[in-house]
Structures are given as C-alpha cells and as structure tokens.
Amino acid sequence: MNLQRRNILRGSVAAAMALPIAGVKAVELTKDLKWDMETDVLVLGYGGAGACAAIEAHDAGAKVLILEKLAQGGGNTAVSSGGFVAPKDKKAAYEYLNATYAFSDSEKDEKLLSTFCDEIMGVKDFITGLKPETKLMIYGHAGFTTLPGSDTIDKYRVRGKKRGGDMLFDTLRHAVEEVRKIEVFLETPALELIRRGEEVVGVVANRNGKNINIKARRAVICSTGGYEYDEQSLRTFALGRDILGLGSPGNTGDGLRMAQSVGARLWHMTAYSCPLGMKVPGLKAAVQLNILAPSHI
Ligand SMILES: Cc1cc2nc3c(=O)[nH]c(=O)nc-3n(C[C@H](O)[C@H](O)[C@H](O)COP(=O)(O)OP(=O)(O)OC[C@H]3O[C@@H](n4cnc5c(N)ncnc54)[C@H](O)[C@@H]3O)c2cc1C
C-alpha cells in the first residue's frame, strides 16, 4: 500500500520537484514590487498542519489561501497511519509525555508541553466536528506502558474503509474545501518569503510556470512539513547518509529554509521518529522492518 501511494506521488510531482530551492533568500519589499494577488492569511503546505491552520484562520474571520507544491494535498498526513493521542486525563497526560523526554535527545519547552496537553483534550471533538458522521476508533494505547500516566492514553483514528491517514486527510479536506470553500492552489510551490523589515508580508510562489507575488495582509503560515526528501538536510540534521524517506516526496525542507531566511531558529532537528528499513540491491524502494514490541535494541 505504501509503495503504491509512493509511486502515484512520484509521477505527479516531477515538475514541481524540479524547481530548485536551495539557498533561499527573503525578498525585501520595495516600491517596485508588484503584488499579483492578496489574501489575509497565506498557508504554505496543504498537509494536516496547513489544513488545521486554514480552518482556524477562516473560522476567526480571515480570508485564507493555501499553496501546495504537489498536484495533490495531504503530504505525510495522508500517507501516515492517521493516529492521534487522546488522553482521558490532562494531568496524567502531562505526566506521561513529560516522562517520555527521558528517552529522547530533545529540548523541552514546559509551556509548549503544557499547552499541548490542554489542547489535546479537545482533539476528538475538533475532528468529529469537521465532517458530519465522522466516527473515531481506538486502535492503540500508550507506547511506553511502564511510564506514569500511560493507562490514561488512548490512540484514535478516523474509522473508515481507507487507511488512517487518508481517512484523516479526507476529513480535513472536506472541512477546508467543501464546508469552508477555502481556496487551494495545487502545484504552486512557495519559493521565497517577502519581508518588510522584520515583518513577513507575502510570498513569491511559482504558478503555471510563472513566479507571482502574493501579499498576506495578516500572516504567512509555514506548514511545509519535514525534510526527509532533501539529501543535504538529512546529512546535516539526521546525521546519517543513505537514509531513505517514507512519506511524501514534497517534503524537502523548503519551509525550514524560508523560515531561516528571515532569522528563525530551528529546534528539534536531530530528534526524529521513524520506522526502520533496509535497502535491498535491485529494489528502488526500501523495505520496512517491523520490530514487534516489546523487543529492544
Ligand atoms: C508512514 C508514516 C506514518 C505516520 N504515522 C503517524 C501517526 O499515526 N500519527 C502521527 O501523529 N504521526 C504520524 N506520522 C507523522 C505525521 O504524518 C507527520 O508528523 C504529519 O503528517 C506532519 O504534518 P504536516 O502538515 O506538518 O506536514 P505534511 O502532512 O507532510 O504536509 C506538508 C505539505 O507541504 C507541502 N510543501 C512542501 N514544500 C512546499 C512549498 N515550498 N510550497 C508549498 N507546499 C509545500 C508538501 O507537499 C506537503 O503537502 C507518520 C508519518 C509517516 C511518514
């Protein structure tokens, strides 16, 4: 199933992927720069994060435009298992998630973790509110059963005939496109941010082979996913070589470079989660290895 999905994506993205994006600089707004179009909130990347940001901005009264680099939305969100954690108790969830930091090479931001635990209590209602008749199912529990609070953690996904990620993204897509009629430009990669001093005021994007300047009156939201299909980022951040990605090939770290072009600091770059796989001579795709819990390395 993964392989089929990857082949579909590989065919549809060749044109968009060919656009170079390395060494991105932000464009300084000058009086000569002409805007081709404008919106309130401009969302870069139409995966789960972009869809949710667009929904929230729209519901807060903003006019929203989403730019997606590939010929279809979804990103890693659509090829994922679509699972999300929904704890029964906020305090226990904090205790559990806080304890998982002992296993990761990861910076902790207490305020962010606490906000995450507040917000995660509403995730089930958020998802079922996106589309009528959406049903959720419990498909798993806490990954680390010996940690405090683990017995209060359940993993959910959207019930349906397709795989979890497709079910989740179909639900988000319905809320974005059918319910809210938010405009989505496919095959329109964002290339550079446009800045006025310290403020990001728009984006240069490529649409139908032409670069256009899109003004964002309120905000630009950068939700362009990860870097697993960018060799250089893999070497720099994942500290490895010959690592093969599993997911959407649109994720080449564009947003990370755009954010850096306006001075953003990156964090968590070396902390990542991935299934193990191996490359077999003669096969283009990697083969995933499933290690059955509670095995350990
Ligand atoms: C096989 C697999 C299984 C997973 N299972 C789970 C799970 O069960 N639960 C879980 O929580 N997480 C899971 N994950 C991780 C999860 O899928 C991701 O963390 C999540 O989907 C990221 O969402 P996102 O919106 O940030 O990025 P994505 O969903 O990857 O979306 C990014 C989008 O931005 C687009 N884009 C990139 N560059 C540009 C550009 N320059 N201009 C415009 N658009 C651009 C991309 O094409 C893509 O559509 C899994 C991941 C994989 C690969």
The ligand as an SDF file (V2000), in Angstrom:
LIG
                    3D

 53 58  0  0  0  0  0  0  0  0999 V2000
    4.4020    6.3730    7.1930 C   0  0  0  0  0  0  0  0  0  0  0  0
    4.1090    7.4160    8.2420 C   0  0  0  0  0  0  0  0  0  0  0  0
    3.2280    7.1160    9.2700 C   0  0  0  0  0  0  0  0  0  0  0  0
    2.9700    8.0840   10.2590 C   0  0  0  0  0  0  0  0  0  0  0  0
    2.0090    7.8030   11.2220 N   0  0  0  0  0  0  0  0  0  0  0  0
    1.6720    8.7600   12.1380 C   0  0  0  0  0  0  0  0  0  0  0  0
    0.6150    8.5530   13.0790 C   0  0  0  0  0  0  0  0  0  0  0  0
   -0.0720    7.5340   13.0800 O   0  0  0  0  0  0  0  0  0  0  0  0
    0.3590    9.5500   13.9710 N   0  0  0  0  0  0  0  0  0  0  0  0
    1.0570   10.7250   13.9800 C   0  0  0  0  0  0  0  0  0  0  0  0
    0.7740   11.5970   14.8130 O   0  0  0  0  0  0  0  0  0  0  0  0
    2.0400   10.9630   13.0770 N   0  0  0  0  0  0  0  0  0  0  0  0
    2.3430   10.0260   12.1600 C   0  0  0  0  0  0  0  0  0  0  0  0
    3.3190   10.2850   11.2180 N   0  0  0  0  0  0  0  0  0  0  0  0
    3.9300   11.6300   11.2180 C   0  0  0  0  0  0  0  0  0  0  0  0
    2.9070   12.6120   10.6300 C   0  0  0  0  0  0  0  0  0  0  0  0
    2.4150   12.0830    9.4250 O   0  0  0  0  0  0  0  0  0  0  0  0
    3.5320   13.9790   10.3790 C   0  0  0  0  0  0  0  0  0  0  0  0
    4.1850   14.4500   11.5390 O   0  0  0  0  0  0  0  0  0  0  0  0
    2.4480   14.9840    9.9890 C   0  0  0  0  0  0  0  0  0  0  0  0
    1.6330   14.4640    8.9640 O   0  0  0  0  0  0  0  0  0  0  0  0
    3.0770   16.2990    9.5500 C   0  0  0  0  0  0  0  0  0  0  0  0
    2.0450   17.1400    9.1110 O   0  0  0  0  0  0  0  0  0  0  0  0
    2.4060   18.4960    8.3720 P   0  0  0  0  0  0  0  0  0  0  0  0
    1.1380   19.1310    7.9640 O   0  0  0  0  0  0  0  0  0  0  0  0
    3.3730   19.2450    9.2260 O   0  0  0  0  0  0  0  0  0  0  0  0
    3.2450   18.0290    7.0960 O   0  0  0  0  0  0  0  0  0  0  0  0
    2.7310   17.2130    5.7800 P   0  0  0  0  0  0  0  0  0  0  0  0
    1.4500   16.4940    6.0600 O   0  0  0  0  0  0  0  0  0  0  0  0
    3.8810   16.4230    5.3320 O   0  0  0  0  0  0  0  0  0  0  0  0
    2.3930   18.4120    4.7850 O   0  0  0  0  0  0  0  0  0  0  0  0
    3.3740   19.2510    4.2530 C   0  0  0  0  0  0  0  0  0  0  0  0
    2.8770   19.7330    2.9070 C   0  0  0  0  0  0  0  0  0  0  0  0
    3.6580   20.8520    2.4790 O   0  0  0  0  0  0  0  0  0  0  0  0
    3.8750   20.7300    1.0930 C   0  0  0  0  0  0  0  0  0  0  0  0
    5.0260   21.5690    0.7080 N   0  0  0  0  0  0  0  0  0  0  0  0
    6.3560   21.3230    0.8850 C   0  0  0  0  0  0  0  0  0  0  0  0
    7.0900   22.3270    0.4280 N   0  0  0  0  0  0  0  0  0  0  0  0
    6.2190   23.2630   -0.0630 C   0  0  0  0  0  0  0  0  0  0  0  0
    6.3790   24.5370   -0.6870 C   0  0  0  0  0  0  0  0  0  0  0  0
    7.5800   25.0610   -0.9190 N   0  0  0  0  0  0  0  0  0  0  0  0
    5.2590   25.2170   -1.0670 N   0  0  0  0  0  0  0  0  0  0  0  0
    4.0170   24.6940   -0.8560 C   0  0  0  0  0  0  0  0  0  0  0  0
    3.8270   23.4750   -0.2900 N   0  0  0  0  0  0  0  0  0  0  0  0
    4.9040   22.7760    0.1210 C   0  0  0  0  0  0  0  0  0  0  0  0
    4.1110   19.2460    0.9010 C   0  0  0  0  0  0  0  0  0  0  0  0
    3.9720   18.8610   -0.4470 O   0  0  0  0  0  0  0  0  0  0  0  0
    3.0180   18.6680    1.8150 C   0  0  0  0  0  0  0  0  0  0  0  0
    1.7980   18.5140    1.1300 O   0  0  0  0  0  0  0  0  0  0  0  0
    3.6030    9.3390   10.2210 C   0  0  0  0  0  0  0  0  0  0  0  0
    4.4810    9.6460    9.1720 C   0  0  0  0  0  0  0  0  0  0  0  0
    4.7290    8.7010    8.1800 C   0  0  0  0  0  0  0  0  0  0  0  0
    5.6550    9.0610    7.0450 C   0  0  0  0  0  0  0  0  0  0  0  0
  1  2  1  0
  2  3  1  0
  2 52  2  0
  3  4  2  0
  4  5  1  0
  4 50  1  0
  5  6  2  0
  6  7  1  0
  6 13  1  0
  7  8  2  0
  7  9  1  0
  9 10  1  0
 10 11  2  0
 10 12  1  0
 12 13  2  0
 13 14  1  0
 14 15  1  0
 14 50  1  0
 15 16  1  0
 16 17  1  0
 16 18  1  0
 18 19  1  0
 18 20  1  0
 20 21  1  0
 20 22  1  0
 22 23  1  0
 23 24  1  0
 24 25  2  0
 24 26  1  0
 24 27  1  0
 27 28  1  0
 28 29  2  0
 28 30  1  0
 28 31  1  0
 31 32  1  0
 32 33  1  0
 33 34  1  0
 33 48  1  0
 34 35  1  0
 35 36  1  0
 35 46  1  0
 36 37  1  0
 36 45  1  0
 37 38  2  0
 38 39  1  0
 39 40  1  0
 39 45  2  0
 40 41  1  0
 40 42  2  0
 42 43  1  0
 43 44  2  0
 44 45  1  0
 46 47  1  0
 46 48  1  0
 48 49  1  0
 50 51  2  0
 51 52  1  0
 52 53  1  0
M  END
$$$$
